[in-house]
């Protein structure tokens, strides 16, 4: 089961806001895809939250785009920033990336983002959203969301 960003945000608005803020704090993030042989590949990536979707844009023929065309599964880690503070916690998103080829949809994206042309555009279907943070300097708090389930919160000392 997977869902888009708008459905996640409607189901869990507080967590969605926190995740968007963490991704918005820095430009570059880390995308994990699967190579032909099944081993992981990590690469830098910029993301956009627009019109109820989490978008991944990539240069034409990039290895990460070719990976996603072959196997749509991905994990996306927000840039934690400098030092160890990680205000707002550590966030990551996992799911499937679906390439968008519809000229109208890509055109609307181009109007807002103005990416270099040509490019690959993927919208995401989420299977998991996770936020990890330290609370009161005593607890590691992990929030986990999956489609069709409420957020689970785990606290560890």
C-alpha positions as CSV (number, residue, x, y, z in Angstrom):
1,X,0.0,0.0,0.0
2,X,1.3,3.5,-0.9
3,X,-0.1,7.0,-0.9
4,X,0.9,10.4,-2.1
5,X,2.1,13.4,-0.1
6,X,-1.3,15.1,0.1
7,X,-3.0,12.0,1.6
8,X,-0.2,11.6,4.1
9,X,-0.4,15.3,5.1
10,X,-4.2,15.0,5.5
11,X,-3.8,12.0,7.7
12,X,-0.9,13.3,9.8
13,X,-0.6,17.1,9.4
14,X,1.8,17.7,12.3
15,X,4.3,15.1,11.2
16,X,4.0,16.2,7.5
17,X,4.7,19.8,8.5
18,X,7.8,18.8,10.5
19,X,9.1,16.6,7.6
20,X,8.5,19.5,5.1
21,X,10.4,21.9,7.3
22,X,13.3,19.5,7.7
23,X,13.6,19.1,3.9
24,X,13.1,22.8,3.5
25,X,16.0,23.7,5.8
26,X,18.6,22.6,3.3
27,X,18.7,22.3,-0.5
28,X,20.5,18.9,-0.9
29,X,19.4,15.6,0.5
30,X,20.4,11.9,0.1
31,X,18.5,9.6,-2.2
32,X,19.0,5.8,-2.0
33,X,18.1,3.7,-5.0
34,X,18.9,0.2,-6.2
35,X,21.6,-0.6,-8.8
36,X,21.1,-3.3,-11.5
37,X,22.9,-5.8,-9.2
38,X,20.6,-4.9,-6.3
39,X,23.2,-3.1,-4.2
40,X,22.4,0.4,-2.9
41,X,23.3,3.6,-4.5
42,X,23.2,6.9,-2.6
43,X,23.3,10.3,-4.4
44,X,22.5,13.9,-3.7
45,X,19.2,15.3,-4.7
46,X,16.9,18.3,-4.5
47,X,13.2,17.8,-3.7
48,X,10.1,19.8,-4.0
49,X,6.7,19.7,-2.2
50,X,4.2,21.1,-4.7
51,X,0.5,20.6,-5.4
52,X,0.2,17.8,-2.9
53,X,3.1,15.8,-4.2
54,X,6.7,15.2,-3.2
55,X,8.7,15.5,-6.4
56,X,12.1,14.3,-7.4
57,X,13.7,15.9,-10.4
58,X,16.9,14.6,-12.0
59,X,19.3,15.2,-14.9
60,X,18.6,13.3,-18.1
61,X,20.2,9.8,-18.1
62,X,21.4,10.1,-14.5
63,X,22.2,6.8,-12.8
64,X,19.6,7.5,-10.1
65,X,16.9,8.1,-12.7
66,X,17.9,4.9,-14.5
67,X,17.8,3.0,-11.2
68,X,14.3,4.3,-10.5
69,X,13.1,3.4,-14.0
70,X,14.3,-0.2,-13.4
71,X,13.2,-0.5,-9.7
72,X,11.0,2.3,-8.3
73,X,11.8,1.7,-4.7
74,X,13.7,4.6,-2.9
75,X,14.6,6.0,0.4
76,X,15.2,9.7,0.9
77,X,17.0,11.2,3.9
78,X,16.8,14.9,4.8
79,X,20.1,16.7,5.1
80,X,20.8,16.8,8.8
81,X,22.7,20.0,8.5
82,X,25.9,21.0,10.2
83,X,26.9,19.8,13.7
84,X,24.8,17.5,15.7
85,X,21.8,19.7,16.6
86,X,19.4,18.4,13.9
87,X,16.6,20.9,14.9
88,X,13.4,19.1,14.3
89,X,15.0,15.7,14.2
90,X,16.2,13.4,11.5
91,X,13.6,12.6,8.9
92,X,13.4,10.1,6.1
93,X,10.8,9.0,3.5
94,X,10.6,5.7,1.6
95,X,8.3,4.5,-1.2
96,X,8.1,4.2,-4.9
97,X,9.0,6.9,-7.5
98,X,6.8,7.1,-10.5
99,X,8.1,8.8,-13.6
100,X,5.9,11.6,-14.9
101,X,5.8,11.9,-18.7
102,X,2.5,13.9,-19.0
103,X,3.5,17.1,-20.8
104,X,0.9,19.2,-18.9
105,X,2.1,17.9,-15.5
106,X,5.8,18.4,-16.4
107,X,4.9,21.9,-17.8
108,X,3.3,23.0,-14.6
109,X,6.3,21.8,-12.7
110,X,8.7,23.7,-15.1
111,X,6.7,26.9,-14.6
112,X,7.1,26.8,-10.8
113,X,10.6,25.3,-10.4
114,X,12.4,26.3,-13.7
115,X,14.7,23.2,-13.7
116,X,17.4,22.8,-16.4
117,X,16.0,21.1,-19.5
118,X,15.6,18.3,-20.3
119,X,15.1,16.4,-17.0
120,X,13.4,13.4,-15.4
121,X,10.5,14.0,-13.1
122,X,9.2,11.5,-10.5
123,X,6.3,11.8,-8.1
124,X,6.4,9.7,-5.0
125,X,4.1,7.1,-3.6
126,X,5.0,6.8,0.1
127,X,5.2,3.6,2.0
128,X,6.9,5.0,5.2
129,X,7.8,8.3,6.9
130,X,10.1,8.3,9.9
131,X,11.2,11.0,12.3
132,X,13.8,10.4,14.9
133,X,14.7,13.0,17.6
134,X,16.1,13.3,21.1
135,X,13.6,14.5,23.8
136,X,14.6,16.0,27.1
137,X,18.2,14.8,26.6
138,X,17.0,11.5,27.9
139,X,14.9,9.7,25.2
140,X,15.3,8.7,21.6
141,X,11.9,9.2,20.1
142,X,11.0,7.5,16.8
143,X,7.8,8.3,15.0
144,X,6.8,5.9,12.2
145,X,3.9,6.3,9.8
146,X,2.8,3.8,7.1
147,X,-0.3,4.1,4.9
148,X,-3.5,3.1,6.5
149,X,-2.0,3.3,10.0
150,X,-1.7,6.0,12.6
151,X,1.7,7.3,13.6
152,X,3.5,4.9,16.1
153,X,5.7,6.6,18.6
154,X,8.5,4.6,20.2
155,X,10.6,6.0,23.1
156,X,13.9,4.5,24.1
157,X,16.3,5.5,26.9
